[in-house]
Amino acid sequence: MKVLLIGSGGREHALAWKIAQSPKLTALYAAPGNPGIAEEATIVALDVDNQQAVVDFCRRTAIDFVVVGPEAPLVAGLADTLRAAGIAVFGPSAAAAQLEGSKGFTKDVCAKYGIPTGAYKRFTEAEAAKTYVREQGSPIVIKADGLAAGKGVTVAMTLDEALAAVDECFAGAFGSAGAEVVVEAYLDGEEASFFCLCDGKNALPLASAQDHKRVGDGDTGPNTGGMGAYSPAPVMTAEMVERTMKEIIEPTMRGMAESGHPFTGVFFAGLMITKNGPELIEYNVRFGDPECQVLMMRMKSDLLPLLYAAATGTLGAMSVDWRDEAALTVVMASRGYPGAYEKNTPITALPSESATTKVFHAGTAMKDDQLVATGGRVLNVTAMGKSVNEAKDAAYAALRDVSWENGFYRHDIGWRAVARETA
């Protein structure tokens, strides 16, 4: 099978690394890719925002299957264009991708189909939103409705913080993503990420992970796209997985089909495990980043036929096997992230890799034969172990072999699981 992978981040490097292991693969291409992905795939110069150019490349190269990594091309309808051209693609239609493209859309789906989530209201102007915030009090959550690269959410612990977040959205801090704002109830509990493949009619649960959104140790500072993750998440017990499937994933799958927008691809449910059970914080319609990195390390099964089954309506016959070990990844980011940061800083050394240790490239490029950091989140140093604690120790040991003066990272990834294991 000839495969084209769309994307250039750590998630796509993890997908490329795993797809490249498949005996069903004959050739793997990637666009735009990165230096890590280049070790697994042939990088092609392709404007992935030009959907017709992607179709033309697929026809010219006889691509059998396209895997879309990031959310933006999905929300923009790349999967629709490819399907219309008769090309199999992993990822939802633009209509189904609204589950990530519009927080308000997802909230409305939850309300219609009785999916547990926080109470909410949608607003298109600041004063009405601020009046509602004052009525509700804090803590409260303010979200830019559209895609904001993981940065459009404020969990406001004070009224002043909430009001400032509303103003920030409507002032254009997140561009068009903030033209509408969703204000929702604060959910108290422990967060988890849950992943499930879907072909429109069948859902295949994958695995759980826990992300670390805040930039600083001790979960302090602003939200980021994610500073590290581990899998599995101990809070996602067998009972919680079963409840998540029955109360959240399956009603969403049925509801999307009923509305004429059947969902194919991966459901990434951001959950809060509350005293009442799992409640949905938000949906993403692609693999998480950096959760994908730990999932791919743990997956025993061949990924490629699973993705193809989700894309072609044949998921009902599939199953997936996982390694018993835990996996943990630490994100190395450019100093200043999630604010302004210097680009093209040199990375002069990376740790040696093994069967249980892997560095995924997230925001890197080659410039004058030198590996440089080009993004906010740059490297994902990932390791496996018999426990989260062991995986954590292995990942941080590998981190010490990275030579990059402009990099920083959190020192406490996995702290909740480690506390459980050492209690």
C-alpha positions as CSV (number, residue, x, y, z in Angstrom):
1,M,0.0,0.0,0.0
2,K,1.3,3.4,-1.0
3,V,0.6,6.0,1.8
4,L,0.7,9.8,2.0
5,L,0.9,11.3,5.5
6,I,-0.1,14.9,5.9
7,G,1.6,16.9,8.7
8,S,4.9,18.0,10.2
9,G,4.7,17.7,14.0
10,G,5.6,15.2,16.7
11,R,2.3,13.4,16.2
12,E,3.0,12.9,12.5
13,H,6.5,11.6,13.3
14,A,5.0,9.0,15.6
15,L,2.5,8.0,13.0
16,A,5.2,7.8,10.3
17,W,7.4,5.7,12.6
18,K,4.6,3.3,13.3
19,I,3.2,3.1,9.8
20,A,6.7,2.5,8.4
21,Q,6.8,-0.8,10.5
22,S,3.8,-2.2,8.6
23,P,4.4,-5.2,6.3
24,K,1.5,-3.9,4.2
25,L,3.4,-0.7,3.4
26,T,5.1,-0.5,0.0
27,A,5.9,3.3,0.1
28,L,5.4,6.1,2.6
29,Y,5.4,9.8,1.5
30,A,5.0,12.8,3.8
31,A,4.2,16.5,3.3
32,P,5.5,18.8,4.6
33,G,7.3,16.5,7.0
34,N,10.3,17.2,9.3
35,P,13.8,15.8,9.7
36,G,12.5,13.0,12.0
37,I,9.8,12.0,9.5
38,A,12.4,12.1,6.8
39,E,14.0,9.0,8.4
40,E,10.8,7.0,7.8
41,A,9.2,8.6,4.7
42,T,10.0,10.3,1.4
43,I,9.4,14.0,2.0
44,V,7.5,15.7,-0.9
45,A,7.3,19.4,-1.7
46,L,3.5,19.8,-1.6
47,D,1.3,22.7,-0.5
48,V,-1.1,20.7,1.7
49,D,-3.4,23.8,1.9
50,N,-3.9,23.4,-1.9
51,Q,-6.3,20.5,-1.9
52,Q,-6.3,20.0,-5.6
53,A,-2.5,19.8,-5.5
54,V,-2.8,17.0,-2.9
55,V,-5.3,15.1,-5.2
56,D,-3.0,15.6,-8.2
57,F,0.0,14.2,-6.3
58,C,-2.0,11.2,-5.2
59,R,-3.1,10.4,-8.7
60,R,0.4,11.0,-10.2
61,T,2.0,8.8,-7.6
62,A,-0.8,6.2,-7.4
63,I,-1.3,6.8,-3.7
64,D,-3.7,4.2,-2.1
65,F,-4.3,5.9,1.2
66,V,-3.9,9.3,2.8
67,V,-3.5,9.8,6.5
68,V,-4.3,13.3,7.7
69,G,-2.5,14.2,10.9
70,P,-3.4,17.7,12.0
71,E,-6.9,19.2,12.5
72,A,-6.7,22.3,10.3
73,P,-6.8,20.4,6.9
74,L,-9.7,18.3,8.2
75,V,-11.7,21.3,9.2
76,A,-10.9,22.8,5.8
77,G,-12.4,19.8,4.1
78,L,-9.3,18.0,2.7
79,A,-10.9,14.6,3.5
80,D,-14.0,15.5,1.5
81,T,-11.9,16.5,-1.5
82,L,-9.9,13.3,-1.5
83,R,-13.0,11.1,-1.1
84,A,-14.7,12.9,-4.0
85,A,-11.6,12.0,-6.1
86,G,-12.0,8.3,-5.1
87,I,-9.0,8.3,-2.7
88,A,-9.2,6.5,0.6
89,V,-8.5,8.9,3.5
90,F,-8.2,8.6,7.3
91,G,-10.0,11.6,8.8
92,P,-13.5,13.0,9.1
93,S,-15.4,15.2,6.7
94,A,-15.4,19.0,7.2
95,A,-19.0,18.7,8.6
96,A,-17.9,16.0,11.1
97,A,-14.7,17.8,11.9
98,Q,-16.8,20.6,13.5
99,L,-16.6,18.5,16.6
100,E,-13.1,20.1,16.9
101,G,-13.6,23.1,14.7
102,S,-16.4,24.6,16.8
103,K,-16.6,24.1,20.6
104,G,-20.2,25.4,20.5
105,F,-21.1,22.8,17.9
106,T,-19.8,20.0,20.2
107,K,-21.7,21.4,23.1
108,D,-24.9,21.5,21.1
109,V,-24.4,17.8,20.1
110,C,-23.9,17.0,23.8
111,A,-27.1,18.8,24.7
112,K,-29.1,17.1,21.9
113,Y,-27.9,13.5,22.7
114,G,-27.6,13.7,26.4
115,I,-23.8,13.4,26.6
116,P,-22.5,14.4,30.0
117,T,-20.6,17.7,29.9
118,G,-20.4,21.0,31.7
119,A,-23.3,23.5,31.4
120,Y,-22.6,26.2,28.8
121,K,-23.7,29.2,26.8
122,R,-22.5,30.6,23.5
123,F,-21.8,34.3,22.9
124,T,-20.9,36.5,19.9
125,E,-20.3,39.7,21.8
126,A,-18.3,40.5,24.9
127,E,-20.8,42.3,27.2
128,A,-23.4,39.5,27.1
129,A,-20.6,37.0,27.9
130,K,-19.3,39.0,30.8
131,T,-22.8,39.5,32.2
132,Y,-23.2,35.7,32.2
133,V,-19.8,35.2,33.7
134,R,-20.7,37.6,36.6
135,E,-24.0,35.7,37.1
136,Q,-22.2,32.3,37.3
137,G,-19.1,33.3,39.3
138,S,-15.8,31.6,39.3
139,P,-14.2,29.2,38.8
140,I,-15.4,29.1,35.2
141,V,-14.1,28.2,31.7
142,I,-13.7,30.5,28.8
143,K,-13.1,29.0,25.3
144,A,-12.6,30.5,21.9
145,D,-15.0,28.6,19.7
146,G,-12.7,27.8,16.8
147,L,-9.2,26.3,16.3
148,A,-6.6,28.1,18.4
149,A,-3.7,25.5,18.5
150,G,-4.6,24.4,22.0
151,K,-4.3,27.9,23.4
152,G,-7.8,29.3,23.3
153,V,-9.0,28.0,26.6
154,T,-8.8,29.7,30.0
155,V,-9.7,27.9,33.2
156,A,-10.4,31.0,35.2
157,M,-10.1,30.6,39.0
158,T,-11.1,34.3,39.6
159,L,-13.8,36.6,38.1
160,D,-11.2,39.1,36.9
161,E,-9.3,36.3,35.1
162,A,-12.5,35.2,33.4
163,L,-13.5,38.7,32.3
164,A,-10.0,39.3,30.9
165,A,-10.2,36.0,29.0
166,V,-13.5,37.1,27.4
167,D,-12.0,40.4,26.4
168,E,-8.9,38.7,25.0
169,C,-11.0,36.4,22.7
170,F,-13.1,39.3,21.3
171,A,-10.1,41.5,20.9
172,G,-8.7,39.1,18.4
173,A,-6.0,37.3,20.4
174,F,-7.0,34.0,18.7
175,G,-8.0,35.5,15.3
176,S,-11.3,34.3,13.9
177,A,-11.3,31.4,16.4
178,G,-12.4,34.0,19.0
179,A,-15.3,35.5,17.1
180,E,-17.6,33.3,19.1
181,V,-16.9,32.4,22.8
182,V,-18.2,29.4,24.8
183,V,-18.5,30.0,28.5
184,E,-18.9,26.7,30.4
185,A,-19.1,25.4,34.0
186,Y,-15.8,24.4,35.7
187,L,-15.6,20.6,36.1
188,D,-13.8,19.3,39.1
189,G,-11.9,16.0,38.8
190,E,-8.9,14.5,37.0
191,E,-8.4,14.9,33.3
192,A,-7.8,12.1,30.9
193,S,-7.4,11.7,27.1
194,F,-9.3,8.8,25.5
195,F,-8.9,7.6,21.9
196,C,-11.3,5.6,19.8
197,L,-11.3,4.7,16.1
198,C,-14.6,5.1,14.3
199,D,-15.8,4.1,10.8
200,G,-19.2,5.8,11.0
201,K,-21.0,2.8,12.4
202,N,-18.4,0.9,14.5
203,A,-16.2,2.2,17.3
204,L,-12.9,0.5,18.4
205,P,-11.5,1.8,21.7
206,L,-7.8,2.3,21.7
207,A,-6.1,3.5,24.8
208,S,-6.0,6.3,27.4
209,A,-3.3,8.9,28.2
210,Q,-2.9,11.9,30.4
211,D,-1.5,15.2,29.0
212,H,0.1,18.1,30.9
213,K,-1.3,21.3,29.5
214,R,0.3,24.0,31.7
215,V,3.7,25.2,30.8
216,G,5.3,25.0,34.3
217,D,6.1,22.5,37.0
218,G,3.3,21.8,39.4
219,D,0.7,22.6,36.6
220,T,1.4,26.3,36.8
221,G,1.5,29.0,34.1
222,P,-0.5,29.3,30.9
223,N,-2.0,26.5,28.9
224,T,0.1,25.1,26.0
225,G,-0.5,22.5,23.3
226,G,0.9,20.0,25.8
227,M,4.2,19.7,27.7
228,G,4.2,15.9,28.1
229,A,2.0,12.8,28.4
230,Y,1.9,9.2,29.6
231,S,-0.1,6.2,28.8
232,P,-2.1,4.4,30.2
233,A,-3.9,6.9,32.5
234,P,-4.6,5.0,35.8
235,V,-7.8,7.1,36.3
236,M,-9.2,5.4,33.2
237,T,-10.2,2.1,34.8
238,A,-12.0,-0.6,32.9
239,E,-15.3,0.7,34.3
240,M,-14.5,4.3,33.2
241,V,-13.6,3.1,29.7
242,E,-16.9,1.2,29.5
243,R,-18.9,4.2,30.7
244,T,-17.0,6.5,28.3
245,M,-17.9,4.3,25.4
246,K,-21.6,4.0,26.4
247,E,-22.2,7.5,27.7
248,I,-20.0,9.6,25.4
249,I,-18.5,7.9,22.3
250,E,-21.4,5.8,21.2
251,P,-24.1,8.5,21.5
252,T,-21.8,10.9,19.6
253,M,-21.3,8.3,16.8
254,R,-25.0,7.7,16.6
255,G,-25.8,11.4,16.7
256,M,-23.3,12.3,14.0
257,A,-24.7,9.6,11.7
258,E,-28.3,10.7,12.4
259,S,-27.4,14.3,11.5
260,G,-26.1,13.2,8.2
261,H,-22.4,13.7,9.1
262,P,-21.1,10.2,10.0
263,F,-17.8,10.4,11.7
264,T,-14.8,8.4,10.4
265,G,-11.3,8.8,11.9
266,V,-10.3,9.0,15.5
267,F,-12.3,10.4,18.4
268,F,-10.0,12.1,20.8
269,A,-12.2,12.7,23.9
270,G,-10.8,15.1,26.4
271,L,-12.4,13.9,29.6
272,M,-12.9,15.1,33.2
273,I,-13.4,12.2,35.6
274,T,-15.7,13.7,38.1
275,K,-17.5,12.3,41.1
276,N,-20.4,11.5,38.7
277,G,-18.1,9.7,36.3
278,P,-16.7,10.7,32.9
279,E,-17.8,14.1,31.5
280,L,-16.7,15.5,28.1
281,I,-14.5,18.6,28.1
282,E,-14.0,18.7,24.4
283,Y,-13.5,16.5,21.3
284,N,-10.6,16.6,18.9
285,V,-10.9,14.8,15.6
286,R,-7.3,13.7,15.2
287,F,-4.7,12.0,17.4
288,G,-3.4,14.0,20.3
289,D,0.0,15.7,20.4
290,P,1.9,14.6,22.5
291,E,-0.5,11.7,23.4
292,C,0.0,10.0,20.0
293,Q,3.6,9.6,20.7
294,V,3.0,7.4,23.8
295,L,0.2,5.5,22.2
296,M,2.3,4.5,19.2
297,M,5.1,3.3,21.5
298,R,2.6,1.1,23.4
299,M,0.7,-0.3,20.3
300,K,1.6,-3.9,19.5
301,S,-0.8,-4.2,16.5
302,D,0.0,-3.0,13.0
303,L,-1.4,0.5,12.8
304,L,-1.9,0.8,9.0
305,P,-4.8,-1.7,8.6
306,L,-6.5,-0.2,11.6
307,L,-6.5,3.3,10.1
308,Y,-7.6,1.8,6.7
309,A,-10.5,-0.1,8.3
310,A,-11.7,3.2,9.9
311,A,-11.5,4.9,6.6
312,T,-13.3,2.2,4.6
313,G,-16.1,1.1,7.0
314,T,-14.6,-2.2,7.9
315,L,-13.6,-1.5,11.6
316,G,-16.1,-4.1,13.0
317,A,-13.8,-7.0,12.2
318,M,-10.7,-5.3,13.8
319,S,-9.1,-5.6,17.2
320,V,-6.0,-4.0,18.7
321,D,-3.3,-5.3,21.1
322,W,-1.2,-3.2,23.5
323,R,2.1,-3.7,25.3
324,D,1.7,-3.9,29.1
325,E,4.4,-1.3,29.7
326,A,3.8,2.3,30.3
327,A,5.1,5.0,28.0
328,L,6.0,8.6,28.9
329,T,7.0,11.6,26.7
330,V,8.6,14.9,27.8
331,V,8.2,17.9,25.5
332,M,11.3,20.1,25.0
333,A,10.1,23.5,24.0
334,S,11.8,26.8,22.9
335,R,12.3,29.3,25.7
336,G,9.5,31.7,25.8
337,Y,6.8,29.2,24.6
338,P,3.8,29.5,24.6
339,G,4.7,33.2,24.1
340,A,7.2,34.6,21.7
341,Y,10.4,32.5,21.1
342,E,13.6,32.6,19.1
343,K,13.6,30.4,15.9
344,N,16.4,28.5,14.2
345,T,18.4,27.8,17.4
346,P,20.8,24.9,16.9
347,I,20.3,21.5,18.4
348,T,23.8,19.9,18.4
349,A,23.1,16.5,19.9
350,L,20.3,14.0,20.5
351,P,20.2,10.9,22.7
352,S,20.9,7.5,21.2
353,E,17.7,5.5,20.6
354,S,16.7,2.0,21.6
355,A,13.8,-0.4,21.5
356,T,12.4,1.5,24.5
357,T,13.6,5.1,23.9
358,K,12.7,7.3,21.0
359,V,12.9,11.0,20.2
360,F,10.1,12.3,18.0
361,H,10.7,15.6,16.1
362,A,7.9,18.2,16.5
363,G,9.3,21.6,15.4
364,T,12.7,21.0,13.8
365,A,14.3,21.6,10.4
366,M,17.6,21.3,8.7
367,K,19.4,24.5,7.9
368,D,22.9,24.5,6.4
369,D,23.3,20.9,7.5
370,Q,22.5,21.8,11.1
371,L,19.4,20.6,13.0
372,V,17.5,23.7,14.3
373,A,14.4,24.3,16.4
374,T,11.7,26.1,14.3
375,G,8.7,25.7,16.6
376,G,7.4,26.2,20.1
377,R,7.3,22.5,20.9
378,V,10.4,21.0,19.4
379,L,11.3,17.5,20.6
380,N,9.3,14.7,22.3
381,V,11.7,12.5,24.3
382,T,9.8,9.3,24.9
383,A,10.5,6.1,26.8
384,M,8.9,3.0,28.0
385,G,9.0,1.2,31.4
386,K,7.3,-1.4,33.5
387,S,5.6,1.5,35.4
388,V,5.1,5.2,34.7
389,N,7.8,5.9,37.2
390,E,10.3,3.7,35.4
391,A,9.3,5.3,32.0
392,K,9.7,8.7,33.5
393,D,13.2,8.0,34.8
394,A,14.2,6.6,31.4
395,A,12.8,9.6,29.5
396,Y,14.5,12.2,31.8
397,A,17.8,10.2,31.5
398,A,17.6,10.5,27.7
399,L,16.8,14.2,28.0
400,R,20.1,14.8,29.6
401,D,21.8,13.8,26.3
402,V,20.0,16.5,24.3
403,S,22.3,19.5,23.6
404,W,20.1,22.5,22.9
405,E,20.8,25.7,24.8
406,N,17.4,27.3,24.0
407,G,15.3,24.4,25.2
408,F,13.3,23.9,28.4
409,Y,11.0,21.3,29.8
410,R,8.8,20.4,32.7
411,H,10.5,18.2,35.4
412,D,7.3,16.5,36.7
413,I,5.6,14.8,33.8
414,G,3.7,11.8,35.1
415,W,3.4,13.1,38.6
416,R,-0.1,11.9,39.3
417,A,0.6,8.3,38.2
418,V,3.9,8.3,40.0
419,A,2.2,9.4,43.2
420,R,-0.3,6.6,42.8
421,E,2.5,4.0,42.2
422,T,4.6,5.1,45.1
423,A,1.8,5.6,47.6
